Amino acid sequence: MNKKYVDMKGLCEHTTLSRGTIYNLLKNEEANFPRSYSFKHIKKRVFWLVEEVDTWVENNVIKQESA
């Protein structure tokens, strides 16, 4: 199984959330937004596991009722 990762730009595109919203979710412990990963020797570059992000979205999306 190949794991897929995205950087912040890819995360924004994948979730349709803005960078600011993602940073707010990361600061809010109750949101339980997936934490980022970094390379062992490159701490400035972070990325997220798409599978974890998709699970979070599925668990947090609210279906809108039609009017």
CYANA upper distance limits for C-alpha pairs under 8 A (distance plus 0.5 A):
  3 LYS  CA     49 LEU  CA      7.66
  3 LYS  CA     50 VAL  CA      8.20
  3 LYS  CA     51 GLU  CA      8.24
  4 LYS  CA     49 LEU  CA      6.55
  4 LYS  CA     50 VAL  CA      6.18
  4 LYS  CA     51 GLU  CA      7.98
  5 TYR  CA     47 PHE  CA      6.66
  5 TYR  CA     48 TRP  CA      5.86
  5 TYR  CA     49 LEU  CA      5.07
  5 TYR  CA     50 VAL  CA      5.95
  6 VAL  CA     10 GLY  CA      5.52
  6 VAL  CA     11 LEU  CA      6.20
  6 VAL  CA     47 PHE  CA      5.82
  6 VAL  CA     48 TRP  CA      5.90
  6 VAL  CA     49 LEU  CA      7.19
  6 VAL  CA     50 VAL  CA      7.14
  7 ASP  CA     11 LEU  CA      6.45
  7 ASP  CA     46 VAL  CA      6.77
  7 ASP  CA     47 PHE  CA      4.85
  7 ASP  CA     48 TRP  CA      6.92
  8 MET  CA     12 CYS  CA      6.66
  8 MET  CA     19 ARG  CA      7.87
  8 MET  CA     46 VAL  CA      8.07
  8 MET  CA     47 PHE  CA      7.15
  8 MET  CA     48 TRP  CA      8.49
  9 LYS  CA     13 GLU  CA      6.87
 10 GLY  CA     14 HIS  CA      6.39
 11 LEU  CA     15 THR  CA      6.50
 11 LEU  CA     16 THR  CA      8.39
 11 LEU  CA     17 LEU  CA      8.39
 11 LEU  CA     48 TRP  CA      7.90
 12 CYS  CA     16 THR  CA      5.78
 12 CYS  CA     17 LEU  CA      5.62
 12 CYS  CA     18 SER  CA      6.22
 12 CYS  CA     19 ARG  CA      6.96
 12 CYS  CA     22 ILE  CA      8.45
 13 GLU  CA     17 LEU  CA      7.80
 15 THR  CA     57 VAL  CA      8.34
 17 LEU  CA     21 THR  CA      6.67
 17 LEU  CA     22 ILE  CA      7.10
 18 SER  CA     22 ILE  CA      6.83
 19 ARG  CA     23 TYR  CA      6.68
 20 GLY  CA     24 ASN  CA      6.68
 21 THR  CA     25 LEU  CA      6.68
 22 ILE  CA     26 LEU  CA      6.67
 23 TYR  CA     27 LYS  CA      6.80
 24 ASN  CA     28 ASN  CA      6.70
 25 LEU  CA     29 GLU  CA      8.14
 25 LEU  CA     31 ALA  CA      6.35
 25 LEU  CA     32 ASN  CA      8.13
 25 LEU  CA     33 PHE  CA      6.49
 26 LEU  CA     31 ALA  CA      8.02
 26 LEU  CA     32 ASN  CA      8.09
 26 LEU  CA     33 PHE  CA      6.36
 26 LEU  CA     34 PRO  CA      8.20
 26 LEU  CA     35 ARG  CA      7.69
 28 ASN  CA     32 ASN  CA      7.93
 29 GLU  CA     33 PHE  CA      8.33
 32 ASN  CA     56 TRP  CA      8.40
 33 PHE  CA     53 VAL  CA      8.12
 33 PHE  CA     56 TRP  CA      7.13
 34 PRO  CA     48 TRP  CA      7.92
 34 PRO  CA     52 GLU  CA      6.81
 34 PRO  CA     53 VAL  CA      6.73
 34 PRO  CA     56 TRP  CA      7.71
 35 ARG  CA     48 TRP  CA      7.58
 36 SER  CA     46 VAL  CA      6.43
 36 SER  CA     47 PHE  CA      5.87
 36 SER  CA     48 TRP  CA      5.44
 36 SER  CA     49 LEU  CA      8.27
 37 TYR  CA     46 VAL  CA      5.93
 37 TYR  CA     47 PHE  CA      5.79
 37 TYR  CA     48 TRP  CA      6.52
 37 TYR  CA     49 LEU  CA      8.44
 38 SER  CA     42 ILE  CA      7.24
 38 SER  CA     43 LYS  CA      6.10
 38 SER  CA     44 LYS  CA      7.93
 38 SER  CA     45 ARG  CA      6.38
 38 SER  CA     46 VAL  CA      5.07
 38 SER  CA     47 PHE  CA      6.82
 39 PHE  CA     43 LYS  CA      6.61
 39 PHE  CA     45 ARG  CA      7.49
 39 PHE  CA     46 VAL  CA      7.87
 48 TRP  CA     52 GLU  CA      8.18
 48 TRP  CA     53 VAL  CA      7.77
 49 LEU  CA     53 VAL  CA      7.00
 50 VAL  CA     54 ASP  CA      6.55
 51 GLU  CA     55 THR  CA      6.72
 52 GLU  CA     56 TRP  CA      6.74
 53 VAL  CA     57 VAL  CA      6.71
 54 ASP  CA     58 GLU  CA      6.69
 55 THR  CA     59 ASN  CA      6.72
 56 TRP  CA     60 ASN  CA      6.61
 57 VAL  CA     61 VAL  CA      6.23
